[in-house]
Amino acid sequence: MSLTEQAVSILFSFLYGILIYFAYKISYKYLYANKKIYSFFNSLLFVVDSTLVYFIIMYKINEGIINILFILITLITFLLLNYFNLQKKCKNMTNRL
């Protein structure tokens, strides 16, 4: 894998982490439905679809070579955005009191 492919793959992994965060945020109420069976199938479908899209696009970028760094960048981006959003929510809640 060339250096250009690695740079594009890292950038894509970062942007895909942001995309997954916003997709998760939008579909939050469907992922955690009242009934457990709906919640399970919606969560399973969300994970399978997002993983499938990630691998298809990575296949187009660099012939499907997945490095652990790419997955870590995607996860860290998602977790950091989620963490900062939770901090912002907590700060807003304390300001209301």
Phi, psi and omega in degrees: 000130182282168181295324178295317178297322178294318179295318178294321179294320178294316178298317178297318180298320177297312180293327179290327174299319177294317179298317179295322178299312181291325176294321177294318180296320180290318185266017183302315183291334177279329179289330181242061179290170182294319181273137184295324182291322176293319180297317180297312182291323177293319178294317178298316179295319179298314182292316181295315180295315181294323178292318179297316178297318179300313182291326178295316180291322176295328176295322178289325183285308187221042177058028173079018178279115182252118177263150180298332178298321181295318180291320178296320178297318178297313181294317180295320177299313179300314182293322178295317177297319178295319179297313180293326177292320178294322177297320179295320178296317180294321179295320177294325179291321180288329178291333179286332181281000000 
